[in-house]
């Protein structure tokens, strides 16, 4: 039975040749589905073996794509809809003799245009995704991961924050508030003066004094760590 219906398994696997999966791999998956169909077929049922085998083999192929055929993880429902759109597009191409429009696919698959567009976009995104472990190019060392991103210079802020926090707590409440308004809320000195009810000259003087204290603490910490001050 398996030998007799292997051509059926191959023809069903060929429906998915537009995917990135090699045809030989698809034929192997379809053959596994054929073996399962032989094992599960009930002779007492008024049903031909081919009628029973086709959905079993197609189910095995869809499960293969759902579990292993995606470079990018997609929700199961979207994966199955994408496979349905792919299969419908192939069938319509043969029947119409041209590439089907999204409207053609939607009518044939019983989907909305939005669902077809989402499936087409998902297939495009999943197909274009590359592994970060992929080599930059043949014959060269290094992977794509080494070219992505950059060193985050803000990591230094962690050390600075840990150093400055004690002196911030030691500053008078008004000076801390002025620093917050200037560097967190990004207010001008005039706006700060209006907010806390003092003159702009006082705000300027308090800012200079507070920043000088913080700078002194930072420079002292850097000297202790063997780093250049400033």
FENRAUR-V378818 format. One record per run of one state. SS is the DSSP state (helix for helix, strand for strand, loop for the rest). FROM is the first residue (numbers start at 1). TO is the last residue. If there is no record, write none. Layout:
ss = <SS SS>
from = <FROM FROM>
to = <TO TO>
This chain:
ss = <loop helix loop helix loop helix loop helix loop helix loop helix loop strand loop strand helix loop helix loop helix loop helix loop helix loop>
from = <1 2 15 23 41 49 69 76 97 102 110 113 129 135 136 143 144 148 155 171 173 184 189 197 200 225>
to = <1 14 22 40 48 68 75 96 101 109 112 128 134 135 142 143 147 154 170 172 183 188 196 199 224 230>
